[in-house]
Amino acid sequence: MTPLSRCDVLVVGGGPAGLIAARELLARDRALSVVLLERDRAIGAPVRCGEGGGSDGLSEFIDPAGASWVSRRITKVIFWAPNGTEVRVAEGDVGYVLDRTRFEPALAAEAGRAGAEILVGTEATGLRRDDNGWLVAVRGPSGEASIRARLVVAADGVDGMVARWAGLDTRVPSRDMESCAQYLMSNVAVDQDAIYLHFGDGVAPGGYAWVFPKGGDSANIGLGVVALRARGRTARQWLDDYAQSYFPTGVKVGYTVGGVIVHPTIKRTVTDGLITCGDAAHMINPLSGGGIVNAMKAGRLAAEVGASALAARDTSAARLQRYHDEWMEMLGDDHVRFHRLKDALSKFDDAFFDNLAKTANGIAQEKRTLRRIFGSALMHHPTLLPVVAKYFV
Ligand SMILES: Cc1cc2nc3c(=O)[nH]c(=O)nc-3n(C[C@H](O)[C@H](O)[C@H](O)COP(=O)(O)OP(=O)(O)OC[C@H]3O[C@@H](n4cnc5c(N)ncnc54)[C@H](O)[C@@H]3O)c2cc1C
């Protein structure tokens, strides 16, 4: 990296959003110069994720069949109610538990083959705008430098600063920030074809616990809690109790913590010469906390709108607004509804969810799809009607 480099697009962040943005920009225009910065020393590590992803969403971007980045293929979803009642949803092609230490490098290889320059161990430390576009300050293995870019893609994740430096409001209300902790545990006896989701105020207040199999006798076992409801205890303390109660013979071989923003998309995701995507723009599903596929969808949309803006030599906020509008139409408006739904559901107590589990188990297992569970819950629990109404408001 020379002290002042130039590129058409500077992507900040080598997660799913940034890597897909880089790959897809070059798929649309091979002549673009695209530089991607990743602060960590390796793409894909350290992992701060349960690593679950849906089949359909992932397959839009990269083929999972036989891929080295698949830890497990998942065909079953099992819910545990607060009192331990198990609800098994009908089996099907649910998704995958990934190995993100391989998944992101696979995406990076594709972006690199398409022509992106990927700089690891290199961090954006600030940016300012002048008549010639953005000037981004970076710090890397060879010291400090500046990169001039016609377009910046801010894909710097949950604690990203780039959009904020550019003047966008990325603040998160504390009730919409979940603190998560996760162990990779071995010596755990779980169905390696199933993911388990465990709810309850005594398990993970404001969030849920998950068990995502990783092959052999291992699994990612984690939980997320809303700090305001966590009764002064950290996510790790809740997790330690959980692991002790449910997996007492499990061996902890890895540990990670991280935040998940369960808040709808920020109000403005673009400004002159800059597009924000993925967690940096709060594009996580507020109900499930899943964000990998959403980040990739946002990265692809950023590439589509960005490439056409660059070709037209107009990267003004007005031109880039199409990105925001199309995102809201594709998923953002649903997230607003999911957020309201989550809020309404948080007012019910554990006894209600125990009853809900009982109702769900009244449906024959082979017919027990999420849609049927939802329909039956509505019939049997009229208190849910105002909640559902909120969804459609
Ligand atoms: C504990 C936990 C469990 C989760 N489980 C799941 C799950 O099972 N399924 C799911 O779909 N989602 C899950 N998520 C959410 C998921 O990890 C994110 O939604 C997803 O990674 C978002 O992708 P992204 O590209 O927007 O951001 P990230 O993957 O966070 O990538 C952003 C990258 O930017 C880099 N970066 C940040 N600042 C700079 C800078 N200034 N300069 C250069 N680089 C920078 C970071 O190092 C990082 O690599 C989980 C999250 C947590 C914390």
PDBQT file of the ligand as one rigid body, heavy atoms in Angstrom, charges set to zero:
ROOT
HETATM    1  C1  LIG A 401     -22.794 -14.669  19.277  1.00  0.00    +0.000 C 
HETATM    2  C2  LIG A 401     -23.411 -14.420  17.924  1.00  0.00    +0.000 A 
HETATM    3  C3  LIG A 401     -24.093 -15.434  17.291  1.00  0.00    +0.000 A 
HETATM    4  C4  LIG A 401     -24.641 -15.221  16.010  1.00  0.00    +0.000 A 
HETATM    5  N1  LIG A 401     -25.240 -16.269  15.394  1.00  0.00    +0.000 NA
HETATM    6  C5  LIG A 401     -25.726 -16.101  14.139  1.00  0.00    +0.000 A 
HETATM    7  C6  LIG A 401     -26.269 -17.207  13.429  1.00  0.00    +0.000 A 
HETATM    8  O1  LIG A 401     -26.276 -18.337  13.920  1.00  0.00    +0.000 OA
HETATM    9  N2  LIG A 401     -26.752 -16.985  12.184  1.00  0.00    +0.000 N 
HETATM   10  C7  LIG A 401     -26.728 -15.749  11.597  1.00  0.00    +0.000 A 
HETATM   11  O2  LIG A 401     -27.209 -15.607  10.450  1.00  0.00    +0.000 OA
HETATM   12  N3  LIG A 401     -26.207 -14.698  12.244  1.00  0.00    +0.000 NA
HETATM   13  C8  LIG A 401     -25.683 -14.840  13.485  1.00  0.00    +0.000 A 
HETATM   14  N4  LIG A 401     -25.095 -13.779  14.120  1.00  0.00    +0.000 N 
HETATM   15  C9  LIG A 401     -25.037 -12.492  13.403  1.00  0.00    +0.000 C 
HETATM   16  C10 LIG A 401     -23.983 -12.541  12.291  1.00  0.00    +0.000 C 
HETATM   17  O3  LIG A 401     -22.747 -12.920  12.817  1.00  0.00    +0.000 OA
HETATM   18  C11 LIG A 401     -23.885 -11.166  11.629  1.00  0.00    +0.000 C 
HETATM   19  O4  LIG A 401     -25.187 -10.699  11.328  1.00  0.00    +0.000 OA
HETATM   20  C12 LIG A 401     -23.069 -11.202  10.342  1.00  0.00    +0.000 C 
HETATM   21  O5  LIG A 401     -21.740 -11.613  10.580  1.00  0.00    +0.000 OA
HETATM   22  C13 LIG A 401     -23.063  -9.810   9.704  1.00  0.00    +0.000 C 
HETATM   23  O6  LIG A 401     -22.165  -9.746   8.633  1.00  0.00    +0.000 OA
HETATM   24  P1  LIG A 401     -21.445  -8.362   8.298  1.00  0.00    +0.000 P 
HETATM   25  O7  LIG A 401     -20.615  -8.619   7.101  1.00  0.00    +0.000 OA
HETATM   26  O8  LIG A 401     -22.426  -7.256   8.284  1.00  0.00    +0.000 OA
HETATM   27  O9  LIG A 401     -20.521  -8.049   9.564  1.00  0.00    +0.000 OA
HETATM   28  P2  LIG A 401     -19.338  -8.888  10.193  1.00  0.00    +0.000 P 
HETATM   29  O10 LIG A 401     -19.444 -10.317   9.873  1.00  0.00    +0.000 OA
HETATM   30  O11 LIG A 401     -19.246  -8.486  11.614  1.00  0.00    +0.000 OA
HETATM   31  O12 LIG A 401     -18.054  -8.335   9.418  1.00  0.00    +0.000 OA
HETATM   32  C14 LIG A 401     -17.583  -7.026   9.636  1.00  0.00    +0.000 C 
HETATM   33  C15 LIG A 401     -16.071  -7.045   9.501  1.00  0.00    +0.000 C 
HETATM   34  O13 LIG A 401     -15.579  -5.706   9.512  1.00  0.00    +0.000 OA
HETATM   35  C16 LIG A 401     -14.341  -5.678  10.193  1.00  0.00    +0.000 C 
HETATM   36  N5  LIG A 401     -14.117  -4.299  10.616  1.00  0.00    +0.000 N 
HETATM   37  C17 LIG A 401     -14.778  -3.604  11.581  1.00  0.00    +0.000 A 
HETATM   38  N6  LIG A 401     -14.310  -2.330  11.655  1.00  0.00    +0.000 NA
HETATM   39  C18 LIG A 401     -13.343  -2.230  10.704  1.00  0.00    +0.000 A 
HETATM   40  C19 LIG A 401     -12.502  -1.165  10.298  1.00  0.00    +0.000 A 
HETATM   41  N7  LIG A 401     -12.559   0.051  10.867  1.00  0.00    +0.000 N 
HETATM   42  N8  LIG A 401     -11.611  -1.386   9.297  1.00  0.00    +0.000 NA
HETATM   43  C20 LIG A 401     -11.535  -2.618   8.713  1.00  0.00    +0.000 A 
HETATM   44  N9  LIG A 401     -12.316  -3.674   9.064  1.00  0.00    +0.000 NA
HETATM   45  C21 LIG A 401     -13.214  -3.465  10.047  1.00  0.00    +0.000 A 
HETATM   46  C22 LIG A 401     -14.546  -6.657  11.337  1.00  0.00    +0.000 C 
HETATM   47  O14 LIG A 401     -13.294  -7.130  11.811  1.00  0.00    +0.000 OA
HETATM   48  C23 LIG A 401     -15.375  -7.752  10.666  1.00  0.00    +0.000 C 
HETATM   49  O15 LIG A 401     -14.577  -8.794  10.142  1.00  0.00    +0.000 OA
HETATM   50  C24 LIG A 401     -24.537 -13.950  15.387  1.00  0.00    +0.000 A 
HETATM   51  C25 LIG A 401     -23.853 -12.914  16.041  1.00  0.00    +0.000 A 
HETATM   52  C26 LIG A 401     -23.299 -13.139  17.285  1.00  0.00    +0.000 A 
HETATM   53  C27 LIG A 401     -22.539 -12.028  17.962  1.00  0.00    +0.000 C 
ENDROOT
TORSDOF 0
